[in-house]
Amino acid sequence: MMTKVENREFMPELQNKSSASFQAFEKEFKEQMRDLYKHIEDYQDVVIHELTQGSIVVNYMVLLKLPASTKANETLKTIPNELINAITSSTTCNESCEGDNFE
């Protein structure tokens, strides 16, 4: 997934995952995502793949814990819509808010 953080300015240090800037951003981002996805039962965490310019563009993956059961396939079908609903209900969305690109 990708999202844009418009109220923060990108700094080159954010490209280095071991930098203090990246780690501070990651901590804050994970806290906000935990709050955003709190209603998704199997939500575990997010992993940031990279941060790039454009305010700060976050390329991340949502980690879910799915039960090993006969309902696993059914659960997998509903999760993408639940994630999109969580994001769109917490942001002001305009015409550019499509697919995996939320601004």
N, CA, C and O atoms as CSV, one atom per row, in Angstrom:
chain,resi,resn,atom,element,x,y,z
A,1,MET,N,N,0.852,-1.165,0.000
A,1,MET,CA,C,0.000,0.000,0.000
A,1,MET,C,C,0.896,1.225,0.000
A,1,MET,O,O,2.068,1.163,0.373
A,2,MET,N,N,0.326,2.324,-0.421
A,2,MET,CA,C,1.054,3.589,-0.398
A,2,MET,C,C,0.146,4.661,0.163
A,2,MET,O,O,-1.065,4.664,-0.058
A,3,THR,N,N,0.766,5.573,0.896
A,3,THR,CA,C,0.043,6.730,1.386
A,3,THR,C,C,0.987,7.912,1.384
A,3,THR,O,O,2.205,7.738,1.391
A,4,LYS,N,N,0.438,9.103,1.374
A,4,LYS,CA,C,1.245,10.317,1.376
A,4,LYS,C,C,1.005,11.055,2.691
A,4,LYS,O,O,-0.139,11.288,3.082
A,5,VAL,N,N,2.081,11.416,3.362
A,5,VAL,CA,C,2.018,12.210,4.589
A,5,VAL,C,C,2.352,13.637,4.182
A,5,VAL,O,O,3.513,13.970,3.944
A,6,GLU,N,N,1.336,14.467,4.104
A,6,GLU,CA,C,1.518,15.811,3.558
A,6,GLU,C,C,1.968,16.838,4.583
A,6,GLU,O,O,2.474,17.897,4.210
A,7,ASN,N,N,1.795,16.550,5.857
A,7,ASN,CA,C,2.153,17.549,6.866
A,7,ASN,C,C,3.586,17.387,7.366
A,7,ASN,O,O,3.955,17.977,8.381
A,8,ARG,N,N,4.394,16.596,6.665
A,8,ARG,CA,C,5.798,16.384,7.030
A,8,ARG,C,C,6.673,16.617,5.805
A,8,ARG,O,O,6.258,16.352,4.676
A,9,GLU,N,N,7.878,17.109,6.033
A,9,GLU,CA,C,8.811,17.364,4.942
A,9,GLU,C,C,9.806,16.213,4.827
A,9,GLU,O,O,10.370,15.761,5.824
A,10,PHE,N,N,10.009,15.750,3.607
A,10,PHE,CA,C,10.945,14.662,3.368
A,10,PHE,C,C,12.371,15.139,3.584
A,10,PHE,O,O,12.736,16.240,3.173
A,11,MET,N,N,13.174,14.303,4.231
A,11,MET,CA,C,14.604,14.557,4.428
A,11,MET,C,C,15.360,13.339,3.916
A,11,MET,O,O,14.871,12.219,4.060
A,12,PRO,N,N,16.534,13.520,3.324
A,12,PRO,CA,C,17.301,12.378,2.796
A,12,PRO,C,C,17.565,11.285,3.843
A,12,PRO,O,O,17.662,10.112,3.482
A,13,GLU,N,N,17.682,11.640,5.117
A,13,GLU,CA,C,17.922,10.642,6.168
A,13,GLU,C,C,16.800,9.605,6.254
A,13,GLU,O,O,17.010,8.498,6.749
A,14,LEU,N,N,15.610,9.966,5.770
A,14,LEU,CA,C,14.479,9.043,5.829
A,14,LEU,C,C,14.648,7.849,4.890
A,14,LEU,O,O,13.891,6.882,4.974
A,15,GLN,N,N,15.631,7.913,4.002
A,15,GLN,CA,C,15.900,6.777,3.120
A,15,GLN,C,C,16.752,5.714,3.813
A,15,GLN,O,O,16.861,4.592,3.321
A,16,ASN,N,N,17.350,6.057,4.941
A,16,ASN,CA,C,18.210,5.146,5.691
A,16,ASN,C,C,17.424,4.581,6.875
A,16,ASN,O,O,17.147,5.296,7.838
A,17,LYS,N,N,17.066,3.299,6.800
A,17,LYS,CA,C,16.226,2.689,7.836
A,17,LYS,C,C,16.886,2.648,9.212
A,17,LYS,O,O,16.194,2.476,10.215
A,18,SER,N,N,18.204,2.801,9.281
A,18,SER,CA,C,18.870,2.782,10.585
A,18,SER,C,C,19.061,4.183,11.159
A,18,SER,O,O,19.578,4.327,12.267
A,19,SER,N,N,18.650,5.225,10.419
A,19,SER,CA,C,18.803,6.597,10.921
A,19,SER,C,C,17.768,6.889,12.004
A,19,SER,O,O,16.691,6.293,12.041
A,20,ALA,N,N,18.124,7.815,12.875
A,20,ALA,CA,C,17.203,8.224,13.944
A,20,ALA,C,C,15.934,8.841,13.359
A,20,ALA,O,O,14.846,8.656,13.905
A,21,SER,N,N,16.067,9.574,12.248
A,21,SER,CA,C,14.899,10.204,11.605
A,21,SER,C,C,13.919,9.153,11.106
A,21,SER,O,O,12.714,9.267,11.330
A,22,PHE,N,N,14.436,8.125,10.426
A,22,PHE,CA,C,13.565,7.062,9.925
A,22,PHE,C,C,12.888,6.346,11.090
A,22,PHE,O,O,11.681,6.109,11.056
A,23,GLN,N,N,13.653,6.004,12.112
A,23,GLN,CA,C,13.108,5.247,13.234
A,23,GLN,C,C,12.036,6.038,13.984
A,23,GLN,O,O,11.039,5.468,14.426
A,24,ALA,N,N,12.238,7.349,14.128
A,24,ALA,CA,C,11.223,8.183,14.783
A,24,ALA,C,C,9.955,8.248,13.927
A,24,ALA,O,O,8.842,8.144,14.443
A,25,PHE,N,N,10.137,8.423,12.609
A,25,PHE,CA,C,8.987,8.451,11.707
A,25,PHE,C,C,8.260,7.116,11.745
A,25,PHE,O,O,7.033,7.079,11.837
A,26,GLU,N,N,9.007,6.022,11.676
A,26,GLU,CA,C,8.418,4.684,11.682
A,26,GLU,C,C,7.593,4.449,12.943
A,26,GLU,O,O,6.487,3.914,12.872
A,27,LYS,N,N,8.123,4.841,14.085
A,27,LYS,CA,C,7.405,4.664,15.352
A,27,LYS,C,C,6.070,5.414,15.332
A,27,LYS,O,O,5.033,4.860,15.697
A,28,GLU,N,N,6.107,6.670,14.904
A,28,GLU,CA,C,4.884,7.479,14.841
A,28,GLU,C,C,3.901,6.910,13.817
A,28,GLU,O,O,2.702,6.838,14.086
A,29,PHE,N,N,4.401,6.505,12.642
A,29,PHE,CA,C,3.550,5.951,11.591
A,29,PHE,C,C,2.871,4.671,12.070
A,29,PHE,O,O,1.674,4.482,11.854
A,30,LYS,N,N,3.632,3.797,12.719
A,30,LYS,CA,C,3.063,2.539,13.219
A,30,LYS,C,C,1.983,2.796,14.265
A,30,LYS,O,O,0.966,2.103,14.288
A,31,GLU,N,N,2.195,3.786,15.131
A,31,GLU,CA,C,1.176,4.122,16.131
A,31,GLU,C,C,-0.105,4.593,15.456
A,31,GLU,O,O,-1.200,4.201,15.857
A,32,GLN,N,N,0.028,5.425,14.441
A,32,GLN,CA,C,-1.150,5.923,13.735
A,32,GLN,C,C,-1.850,4.816,12.958
A,32,GLN,O,O,-3.079,4.785,12.900
A,33,MET,N,N,-1.086,3.910,12.361
A,33,MET,CA,C,-1.690,2.792,11.634
A,33,MET,C,C,-2.386,1.829,12.602
A,33,MET,O,O,-3.438,1.275,12.282
A,34,ARG,N,N,-1.804,1.633,13.771
A,34,ARG,CA,C,-2.432,0.774,14.781
A,34,ARG,C,C,-3.807,1.341,15.152
A,34,ARG,O,O,-4.773,0.592,15.302
A,35,ASP,N,N,-3.889,2.656,15.298
A,35,ASP,CA,C,-5.170,3.290,15.602
A,35,ASP,C,C,-6.120,3.202,14.406
A,35,ASP,O,O,-7.310,2.938,14.577
A,36,LEU,N,N,-5.604,3.420,13.212
A,36,LEU,CA,C,-6.417,3.377,11.995
A,36,LEU,C,C,-7.026,2.002,11.757
A,36,LEU,O,O,-8.194,1.895,11.383
A,37,TYR,N,N,-6.239,0.947,11.974
A,37,TYR,CA,C,-6.675,-0.412,11.679
A,37,TYR,C,C,-7.175,-1.172,12.911
A,37,TYR,O,O,-7.335,-2.391,12.854
A,38,LYS,N,N,-7.422,-0.481,14.010
A,38,LYS,CA,C,-7.778,-1.165,15.257
A,38,LYS,C,C,-9.052,-2.011,15.159
A,38,LYS,O,O,-9.204,-2.970,15.916
A,39,HIS,N,N,-9.943,-1.687,14.272
A,39,HIS,CA,C,-11.186,-2.463,14.153
A,39,HIS,C,C,-11.011,-3.714,13.285
A,39,HIS,O,O,-11.924,-4.535,13.202
A,40,ILE,N,N,-9.852,-3.867,12.638
A,40,ILE,CA,C,-9.598,-5.064,11.833
A,40,ILE,C,C,-9.037,-6.128,12.764
A,40,ILE,O,O,-7.915,-6.023,13.259
A,41,GLU,N,N,-9.833,-7.135,12.984
A,41,GLU,CA,C,-9.576,-8.153,14.004
A,41,GLU,C,C,-8.189,-8.786,13.941
A,41,GLU,O,O,-7.568,-8.998,14.983
A,42,ASP,N,N,-7.700,-9.086,12.769
A,42,ASP,CA,C,-6.438,-9.808,12.640
A,42,ASP,C,C,-5.237,-8.909,12.357
A,42,ASP,O,O,-4.170,-9.396,11.982
A,43,TYR,N,N,-5.408,-7.595,12.537
A,43,TYR,CA,C,-4.312,-6.661,12.301
A,43,TYR,C,C,-3.165,-6.929,13.274
A,43,TYR,O,O,-3.384,-7.111,14.472
A,44,GLN,N,N,-1.932,-6.951,12.741
A,44,GLN,CA,C,-0.743,-7.158,13.570
A,44,GLN,C,C,0.147,-5.917,13.599
A,44,GLN,O,O,0.523,-5.443,14.671
A,45,ASP,N,N,0.482,-5.395,12.427
A,45,ASP,CA,C,1.466,-4.321,12.353
A,45,ASP,C,C,1.564,-3.857,10.898
A,45,ASP,O,O,0.862,-4.371,10.027
A,46,VAL,N,N,2.438,-2.882,10.645
A,46,VAL,CA,C,2.798,-2.494,9.285
A,46,VAL,C,C,4.313,-2.541,9.168
A,46,VAL,O,O,5.040,-2.360,10.145
A,47,VAL,N,N,4.768,-2.788,7.949
A,47,VAL,CA,C,6.192,-2.766,7.652
A,47,VAL,C,C,6.400,-1.711,6.579
A,47,VAL,O,O,5.786,-1.779,5.515
A,48,ILE,N,N,7.259,-0.736,6.849
A,48,ILE,CA,C,7.562,0.299,5.869
A,48,ILE,C,C,8.645,-0.228,4.939
A,48,ILE,O,O,9.732,-0.601,5.382
A,49,HIS,N,N,8.340,-0.255,3.653
A,49,HIS,CA,C,9.321,-0.689,2.662
A,49,HIS,C,C,10.273,0.451,2.319
A,49,HIS,O,O,11.489,0.266,2.267
A,50,GLU,N,N,9.697,1.644,2.083
A,50,GLU,CA,C,10.546,2.792,1.775
A,50,GLU,C,C,9.771,4.080,1.960
A,50,GLU,O,O,8.540,4.103,1.935
A,51,LEU,N,N,10.526,5.152,2.146
A,51,LEU,CA,C,9.982,6.502,2.218
A,51,LEU,C,C,10.607,7.286,1.077
A,51,LEU,O,O,11.818,7.234,0.865
A,52,THR,N,N,9.765,8.021,0.338
A,52,THR,CA,C,10.269,8.802,-0.787
A,52,THR,C,C,9.695,10.208,-0.754
A,52,THR,O,O,8.787,10.506,0.022
A,53,GLN,N,N,10.238,11.068,-1.608
A,53,GLN,CA,C,9.813,12.459,-1.674
A,53,GLN,C,C,8.423,12.609,-2.249
A,53,GLN,O,O,7.903,11.735,-2.942
A,54,GLY,N,N,7.840,13.762,-1.930
A,54,GLY,CA,C,6.489,14.106,-2.357
A,54,GLY,C,C,5.718,14.331,-1.076
A,54,GLY,O,O,4.755,13.618,-0.795
A,55,SER,N,N,6.141,15.337,-0.278
A,55,SER,CA,C,5.930,15.392,1.152
A,55,SER,C,C,6.675,14.160,1.642
A,55,SER,O,O,7.897,14.103,1.499
A,56,ILE,N,N,5.997,13.173,2.210
A,56,ILE,CA,C,6.630,11.880,2.469
A,56,ILE,C,C,5.686,10.809,1.940
A,56,ILE,O,O,4.562,10.676,2.424
A,57,VAL,N,N,6.133,10.054,0.959
A,57,VAL,CA,C,5.342,8.963,0.412
A,57,VAL,C,C,5.820,7.687,1.096
A,57,VAL,O,O,7.002,7.347,1.057
A,58,VAL,N,N,4.870,6.983,1.725
A,58,VAL,CA,C,5.184,5.777,2.484
A,58,VAL,C,C,4.692,4.559,1.712
A,58,VAL,O,O,3.497,4.414,1.452
A,59,ASN,N,N,5.617,3.697,1.356
A,59,ASN,CA,C,5.296,2.421,0.721
A,59,ASN,C,C,5.362,1.392,1.844
A,59,ASN,O,O,6.436,1.129,2.384
A,60,TYR,N,N,4.206,0.805,2.201
A,60,TYR,CA,C,4.171,-0.089,3.352
A,60,TYR,C,C,3.299,-1.308,3.107
A,60,TYR,O,O,2.510,-1.351,2.164
A,61,MET,N,N,3.459,-2.295,3.975
A,61,MET,CA,C,2.671,-3.521,3.911
A,61,MET,C,C,1.958,-3.698,5.250
A,61,MET,O,O,2.547,-3.475,6.308
A,62,VAL,N,N,0.706,-4.095,5.198
A,62,VAL,CA,C,-0.068,-4.384,6.396
A,62,VAL,C,C,0.096,-5.862,6.728
A,62,VAL,O,O,-0.115,-6.724,5.875
A,63,LEU,N,N,0.472,-6.150,7.968
A,63,LEU,CA,C,0.633,-7.537,8.412
A,63,LEU,C,C,-0.619,-7.975,9.158
A,63,LEU,O,O,-1.086,-7.293,10.069
A,64,LEU,N,N,-1.151,-9.119,8.759
A,64,LEU,CA,C,-2.349,-9.678,9.380
A,64,LEU,C,C,-2.047,-11.087,9.861
A,64,LEU,O,O,-1.228,-11.797,9.278
A,65,LYS,N,N,-2.712,-11.474,10.919
A,65,LYS,CA,C,-2.604,-12.849,11.411
A,65,LYS,C,C,-3.920,-13.530,11.083
A,65,LYS,O,O,-4.962,-13.194,11.644
A,66,LEU,N,N,-3.862,-14.484,10.173
A,66,LEU,CA,C,-5.081,-15.174,9.765
A,66,LEU,C,C,-5.141,-16.551,10.410
A,66,LEU,O,O,-4.144,-17.272,10.449
A,67,PRO,N,N,-6.302,-16.906,10.908
A,67,PRO,CA,C,-6.445,-18.228,11.516
A,67,PRO,C,C,-6.372,-19.327,10.454
A,67,PRO,O,O,-6.862,-19.158,9.337
A,68,ALA,N,N,-5.766,-20.429,10.810
A,68,ALA,CA,C,-5.717,-21.584,9.901
A,68,ALA,C,C,-7.019,-22.354,10.090
A,68,ALA,O,O,-7.135,-23.210,10.966
A,69,SER,N,N,-7.990,-22.029,9.249
A,69,SER,CA,C,-9.289,-22.682,9.370
A,69,SER,C,C,-9.966,-22.706,8.016
A,69,SER,O,O,-9.433,-22.214,7.021
A,70,THR,N,N,-11.133,-23.281,8.001
A,70,THR,CA,C,-11.897,-23.340,6.756
A,70,THR,C,C,-12.426,-21.960,6.370
A,70,THR,O,O,-12.844,-21.761,5.229
A,71,LYS,N,N,-12.415,-21.009,7.298
A,71,LYS,CA,C,-12.891,-19.663,7.009
A,71,LYS,C,C,-11.780,-18.745,6.505
A,71,LYS,O,O,-12.040,-17.575,6.226
A,72,ALA,N,N,-10.557,-19.240,6.382
A,72,ALA,CA,C,-9.424,-18.400,5.974
A,72,ALA,C,C,-9.661,-17.760,4.615
A,72,ALA,O,O,-9.417,-16.564,4.457
A,73,ASN,N,N,-10.127,-18.515,3.633
A,73,ASN,CA,C,-10.381,-17.944,2.309
A,73,ASN,C,C,-11.473,-16.882,2.357
A,73,ASN,O,O,-11.374,-15.859,1.680
A,74,GLU,N,N,-12.492,-17.115,3.138
A,74,GLU,CA,C,-13.572,-16.144,3.287
A,74,GLU,C,C,-13.043,-14.856,3.922
A,74,GLU,O,O,-13.386,-13.755,3.492
A,75,THR,N,N,-12.209,-15.009,4.944
A,75,THR,CA,C,-11.620,-13.854,5.618
A,75,THR,C,C,-10.739,-13.065,4.659
A,75,THR,O,O,-10.793,-11.835,4.645
A,76,LEU,N,N,-9.930,-13.748,3.858
A,76,LEU,CA,C,-9.043,-13.081,2.901
A,76,LEU,C,C,-9.801,-12.235,1.894
A,76,LEU,O,O,-9.292,-11.210,1.440
A,77,LYS,N,N,-11.004,-12.646,1.541
A,77,LYS,CA,C,-11.794,-11.905,0.558
A,77,LYS,C,C,-12.278,-10.568,1.113
A,77,LYS,O,O,-12.440,-9.616,0.349
A,78,THR,N,N,-12.512,-10.470,2.424
A,78,THR,CA,C,-13.068,-9.244,2.996
A,78,THR,C,C,-12.006,-8.243,3.449
A,78,THR,O,O,-12.298,-7.054,3.582
A,79,ILE,N,N,-10.793,-8.700,3.684
A,79,ILE,CA,C,-9.766,-7.826,4.244
A,79,ILE,C,C,-9.422,-6.633,3.353
A,79,ILE,O,O,-9.349,-5.519,3.871
A,80,PRO,N,N,-9.204,-6.801,2.028
A,80,PRO,CA,C,-8.861,-5.612,1.226
A,80,PRO,C,C,-9.890,-4.496,1.358
A,80,PRO,O,O,-9.518,-3.329,1.480
A,81,ASN,N,N,-11.169,-4.832,1.337
A,81,ASN,CA,C,-12.204,-3.806,1.479
A,81,ASN,C,C,-12.172,-3.180,2.865
A,81,ASN,O,O,-12.394,-1.976,3.000
A,82,GLU,N,N,-11.902,-3.967,3.890
A,82,GLU,CA,C,-11.822,-3.426,5.245
A,82,GLU,C,C,-10.657,-2.444,5.371
A,82,GLU,O,O,-10.800,-1.402,6.010
A,83,LEU,N,N,-9.512,-2.760,4.775
A,83,LEU,CA,C,-8.361,-1.869,4.819
A,83,LEU,C,C,-8.660,-0.567,4.081
A,83,LEU,O,O,-8.366,0.516,4.588
A,84,ILE,N,N,-9.240,-0.668,2.894
A,84,ILE,CA,C,-9.580,0.528,2.124
A,84,ILE,C,C,-10.611,1.369,2.866
A,84,ILE,O,O,-10.495,2.593,2.908
A,85,ASN,N,N,-11.614,0.730,3.448
A,85,ASN,CA,C,-12.622,1.470,4.211
A,85,ASN,C,C,-12.008,2.176,5.406
A,85,ASN,O,O,-12.389,3.305,5.715
A,86,ALA,N,N,-11.063,1.535,6.085
A,86,ALA,CA,C,-10.403,2.147,7.233
A,86,ALA,C,C,-9.657,3.403,6.815
A,86,ALA,O,O,-9.714,4.425,7.499
A,87,ILE,N,N,-8.962,3.324,5.694
A,87,ILE,CA,C,-8.189,4.474,5.222
A,87,ILE,C,C,-9.098,5.584,4.736
A,87,ILE,O,O,-8.924,6.736,5.133
A,88,THR,N,N,-10.058,5.268,3.891
A,88,THR,CA,C,-10.899,6.313,3.311
A,88,THR,C,C,-11.816,6.955,4.341
A,88,THR,O,O,-12.173,8.124,4.193
A,89,SER,N,N,-12.203,6.233,5.369
A,89,SER,CA,C,-13.078,6.830,6.382
A,89,SER,C,C,-12.306,7.741,7.320
A,89,SER,O,O,-12.912,8.537,8.037
A,90,SER,N,N,-10.972,7.642,7.332
A,90,SER,CA,C,-10.200,8.478,8.236
A,90,SER,C,C,-9.491,9.618,7.523
A,90,SER,O,O,-8.778,10.389,8.165
A,91,THR,N,N,-9.667,9.746,6.215
A,91,THR,CA,C,-9.003,10.805,5.460
A,91,THR,C,C,-10.012,11.563,4.631
A,91,THR,O,O,-11.121,11.087,4.385
A,92,THR,N,N,-9.624,12.729,4.209
A,92,THR,CA,C,-10.425,13.469,3.259
A,92,THR,C,C,-9.981,13.019,1.889
A,92,THR,O,O,-8.831,13.225,1.501
A,93,CYS,N,N,-10.878,12.412,1.163
A,93,CYS,CA,C,-10.530,11.814,-0.112
A,93,CYS,C,C,-11.092,12.657,-1.244
A,93,CYS,O,O,-12.211,13.163,-1.161
A,94,ASN,N,N,-10.303,12.803,-2.301
A,94,ASN,CA,C,-10.799,13.478,-3.492
A,94,ASN,C,C,-10.673,12.544,-4.679
A,94,ASN,O,O,-10.497,11.340,-4.495
A,95,GLU,N,N,-10.757,13.066,-5.880
A,95,GLU,CA,C,-10.730,12.224,-7.068
A,95,GLU,C,C,-9.445,11.401,-7.188
A,95,GLU,O,O,-9.451,10.352,-7.832
A,96,SER,N,N,-8.342,11.855,-6.579
A,96,SER,CA,C,-7.079,11.134,-6.708
A,96,SER,C,C,-6.969,9.981,-5.717
A,96,SER,O,O,-5.938,9.310,-5.676
A,97,CYS,N,N,-7.975,9.742,-4.940
A,97,CYS,CA,C,-7.970,8.695,-3.929
A,97,CYS,C,C,-8.504,7.413,-4.541
A,97,CYS,O,O,-9.681,7.083,-4.397
A,98,GLU,N,N,-7.623,6.694,-5.226
A,98,GLU,CA,C,-8.023,5.476,-5.910
A,98,GLU,C,C,-7.045,4.347,-5.620
A,98,GLU,O,O,-5.868,4.590,-5.355
A,99,GLY,N,N,-7.527,3.131,-5.668
A,99,GLY,CA,C,-6.662,1.957,-5.547
A,99,GLY,C,C,-5.789,2.018,-4.331
A,99,GLY,O,O,-6.267,2.241,-3.219
A,100,ASP,N,N,-4.473,1.815,-4.542
A,100,ASP,CA,C,-3.528,1.812,-3.437
A,100,ASP,C,C,-2.945,3.191,-3.157
A,100,ASP,O,O,-2.136,3.335,-2.241
A,101,ASN,N,N,-3.336,4.212,-3.923
A,101,ASN,CA,C,-2.729,5.534,-3.775
A,101,ASN,C,C,-3.685,6.480,-3.078
A,101,ASN,O,O,-4.650,6.957,-3.675
A,102,PHE,N,N,-3.416,6.745,-1.824
A,102,PHE,CA,C,-4.259,7.622,-1.038
A,102,PHE,C,C,-3.489,8.887,-0.739
A,102,PHE,O,O,-2.336,8.840,-0.313
A,103,GLU,N,N,-4.137,10.025,-0.965
A,103,GLU,CA,C,-3.483,11.296,-0.692
A,103,GLU,C,C,-4.294,12.071,0.302
A,103,GLU,O,O,-3.917,13.182,0.674
